[in-house]
Amino acid sequence: MSNIRHILSISGGKDSAALAFHLRDTRPEIAFEYVFFDTGEELPETYEYLDKIERALGITVKKIYPNKSFEKFLQQYNGYLPSPTERWCTRHLKLDALIEHVKEGIIYNYVGIRADENRTGLIPHREDFETKMPFVEDGITLNDVKRILDENGVGLPKYYDKVYDEEFDITYNRTRSGCYFCFFMRQIEWVWLLEKHPKEYWQAHGFEKGDFTWIRGMSLEEFAKPANITRVKESYKKYEEYKKNHKVKNGTMMEEMEFLMRHDSSLAEFENDQFCSMCAL
């Protein structure tokens, strides 16, 4: 049927990239539309990875843009930055753009949520819109994703490359695709951004206004002071050492969170992938 559309959203991250290869190999009879919802606030590595995926698959990923920039929406919200309780960035920059793009036809939206994750995908309140999770259906886990990417010669996005800090003897990296700023970023990821992409870091700071800051109770200008960077790296080292010596109960993060609250409140910024499933788009 011509009015049936199969949408595969490429986020610039590892899971959606692996999903594109997996669907090519397991569902070759389906004609997919490949789209990327471009917020205009992406890292250079994201665009580089998109180019790599296009070349490897021989496809074109269509870039879909919101009807306003992040800065315009921020002005609309009187400087109120997105937060876990008011995720207007996701709604306007991602969800609205998707709904506008697929306003016609029966829609199957394919997302890269894995079988070893405990989260759900985008489920708009539309009878003609169905979210499909092939990795869950096919039992694909994180190790499988890495294997698929390696086998197809694309590997992981460059922002996953670990930075080694010799002074503190720690390695760290960005953990997800999406905007270079995010209220869900761990403090060590803000350190990563400052060190790897200072231009974007200070652009993120430019969006802050008064008490509306990306890190609770602290502006990025304050955060960038050497004493705070040292504090974060020392705290991160403690956490990494804890992980090496303690086994976490399968499927929960209770032990980790208890450790964070007992030992270092700054580490309470820790999060995992289930918090931001919408930004997999």
C-alpha positions in Angstrom: 0.0 0.0 0.0 1.4 3.3 -1.0 0.1 5.1 2.0 2.2 3.0 4.4 5.4 4.6 5.4 8.3 3.0 7.3 10.3 5.7 9.1 13.8 4.9 10.5 15.1 7.8 12.6 18.9 8.0 12.6 20.0 9.9 15.7 23.7 9.9 15.1 24.2 7.4 17.9 25.3 3.8 17.9 21.9 2.0 18.3 20.0 3.7 15.5 23.0 3.3 13.2 23.2 -0.5 13.9 19.4 -0.7 13.5 19.7 0.6 9.9 22.2 -2.2 9.0 20.2 -4.8 10.9 16.9 -3.9 9.0 18.7 -3.9 5.7 19.8 -7.5 6.4 16.7 -8.8 8.1 13.8 -6.9 6.4 15.1 -6.2 2.8 11.6 -6.2 1.4 10.8 -2.9 3.3 11.5 0.5 1.7 12.6 2.6 4.6 12.7 6.4 4.8 15.8 7.5 6.7 15.5 10.7 8.6 17.6 12.7 11.0 15.8 15.3 13.3 18.4 18.1 13.3 18.0 20.4 16.2 20.7 22.7 14.9 22.7 22.1 18.1 24.6 19.0 17.2 28.2 18.0 17.6 30.5 17.9 14.5 31.0 14.2 15.2 27.3 13.6 14.8 27.3 14.9 11.2 30.5 13.0 10.5 28.9 9.8 11.6 25.8 10.4 9.5 28.0 10.8 6.5 29.7 7.5 7.3 26.4 5.7 7.6 25.1 7.1 4.3 28.3 5.9 2.5 28.2 2.5 4.1 24.5 1.8 3.4 24.4 3.7 0.1 21.4 5.8 1.3 20.5 9.4 1.9 19.4 10.5 5.3 16.9 13.3 5.1 17.5 16.1 7.6 14.3 17.4 9.3 14.4 20.7 11.1 12.0 22.2 13.7 10.0 25.3 12.8 12.0 27.4 15.2 15.6 27.3 16.5 16.4 26.3 20.1 17.2 29.9 20.8 13.8 31.1 19.6 12.0 28.5 21.7 14.1 29.5 24.7 12.9 33.1 24.2 9.4 31.8 24.0 9.9 30.2 27.4 11.3 33.4 28.8 14.8 31.9 29.3 13.5 28.8 31.2 15.9 26.0 30.2 14.5 22.5 29.6 14.6 20.2 32.6 13.6 16.7 33.6 10.1 18.0 34.6 9.7 20.3 31.6 11.3 18.7 28.5 10.1 21.3 26.0 13.2 20.8 23.9 12.2 17.2 23.1 8.6 18.2 22.4 9.4 21.0 20.0 12.7 20.1 18.4 12.0 16.4 18.0 8.4 15.3 18.5 6.6 18.1 16.7 9.1 17.8 13.8 8.4 14.1 13.5 4.6 14.5 13.6 4.8 17.3 11.0 7.0 15.1 8.8 4.7 12.1 9.0 1.3 13.7 9.0 0.1 11.6 6.1 -0.2 7.8 5.8 0.0 4.8 8.1 3.3 5.2 10.0 5.6 2.6 11.3 8.4 4.3 13.3 11.4 2.1 13.9 13.6 2.8 17.0 16.8 1.3 18.2 15.8 0.3 21.7 17.7 -2.9 22.5 16.5 -6.1 24.1 18.8 -5.4 27.1 17.2 -2.0 27.9 14.2 -1.2 30.0 12.6 1.8 28.2 9.9 2.6 25.7 9.9 4.4 22.5 7.9 7.3 21.1 4.2 6.5 21.1 2.1 9.4 19.8 -1.6 9.3 20.4 -2.5 8.5 16.9 -4.2 5.4 15.6 -2.2 5.5 12.4 1.2 5.6 14.1 2.9 2.5 15.5 6.4 2.3 17.1 8.3 -0.8 16.3 11.4 -2.1 18.2 13.1 -4.7 16.0 16.0 -5.1 18.4 13.6 -6.2 21.1 11.8 -8.5 18.7 15.1 -10.1 17.6 16.9 -10.2 20.9 19.7 -7.7 19.9 21.8 -6.5 22.8 24.6 -3.9 23.3 27.3 -6.5 22.3 25.3 -7.2 19.1 25.1 -3.5 18.3 28.9 -3.2 18.5 29.4 -6.3 16.4 27.0 -5.0 13.7 28.8 -1.7 13.5 32.2 -3.3 13.4 31.2 -5.8 10.7 29.9 -3.0 8.5 33.0 -0.9 8.9 31.5 2.1 10.7 32.4 1.5 14.4 31.1 3.8 17.1 30.7 7.6 16.8 33.8 9.5 17.6 32.3 11.1 20.7 32.4 7.7 22.3 36.2 7.7 22.1 37.6 7.8 25.6 39.7 10.7 26.8 42.5 9.7 29.2 43.5 12.1 31.9 47.0 11.1 33.1 46.9 13.3 36.2 43.7 11.7 37.6 44.2 8.3 35.9 40.6 8.3 34.5 39.0 7.9 31.1 35.7 9.5 30.2 33.6 10.3 27.1 30.2 11.4 26.0 27.6 8.7 26.3 24.8 9.6 23.9 23.8 11.4 20.7 21.7 14.5 20.7 22.3 18.2 21.4 25.7 19.1 22.7 24.0 20.5 25.8 21.4 18.5 27.9 20.1 18.7 31.4 20.7 14.9 31.6 24.4 15.1 31.0 26.7 13.9 33.8 29.1 16.5 35.1 32.0 14.6 33.7 30.4 15.0 30.3 30.3 18.8 30.7 34.0 18.5 31.5 34.4 16.5 28.2 32.5 19.2 26.3 34.6 22.0 27.8 37.8 20.2 26.9 36.8 18.8 23.5 34.4 21.5 22.2 35.0 24.7 24.1 33.1 26.7 21.5 29.9 24.6 22.1 30.5 24.7 25.8 30.4 28.5 25.9 27.5 28.6 23.5 25.6 26.4 26.0 26.6 28.9 28.7 25.2 31.7 26.6 21.7 30.1 26.9 21.9 30.3 30.7 20.1 33.2 32.4 20.0 33.8 36.2 18.9 30.7 38.0 18.2 28.9 34.8 21.4 26.8 34.5 22.2 23.4 32.9 23.7 22.2 36.2 21.5 22.6 39.2 22.7 25.6 41.3 25.7 26.4 39.2 26.3 28.2 35.9 28.7 26.8 33.3 30.9 29.8 33.9 31.3 28.8 37.6 31.6 25.1 36.7 34.5 25.8 34.4 36.7 27.0 37.3 39.7 24.7 37.9 38.6 23.8 41.4 35.3 22.5 40.1 36.8 20.6 37.3 39.2 18.9 39.8 36.3 18.1 42.1 34.4 16.4 39.3 37.3 14.4 38.1 38.1 13.3 41.7 34.5 12.3 42.2 34.4 10.5 38.9 37.5 8.5 39.8 35.9 7.4 43.1 32.8 6.3 41.2 34.8 4.3 38.7 36.8 2.6 41.4 33.6 1.8 43.2 32.2 0.1 40.0 35.3 -2.0 39.7 34.9 -3.4 43.3 31.1 -3.7 43.5 28.6 -5.7 41.5 25.3 -4.0 40.8 22.1 -6.0 41.0 21.0 -6.9 37.5 18.3 -4.5 36.2 18.7 -1.9 39.0 21.0 0.9 39.9 20.1 0.9 43.6 23.6 0.1 44.9 25.2 2.7 42.7 22.8 5.4 43.7 23.2 4.6 47.4 26.9 4.9 47.0 26.5 8.3 45.2 24.4 9.7 48.0 26.6 8.4 50.7 29.9 9.5 49.3 29.6 12.4 47.0 26.5 14.4 46.2 28.1 15.8 43.1 27.9 12.3 41.6 24.1 12.3 41.9 24.2 13.7 38.3 24.8 10.1 37.2 22.2 8.8 34.8 21.7 6.0 32.3 20.2 5.7 28.8 16.7 5.0 29.9 16.2 8.6 31.0 16.3 10.1 27.5 14.6 7.6 25.1 12.8 10.4 23.2 16.2 11.9 22.1 16.9 8.6 20.3 15.1 10.2 17.4 
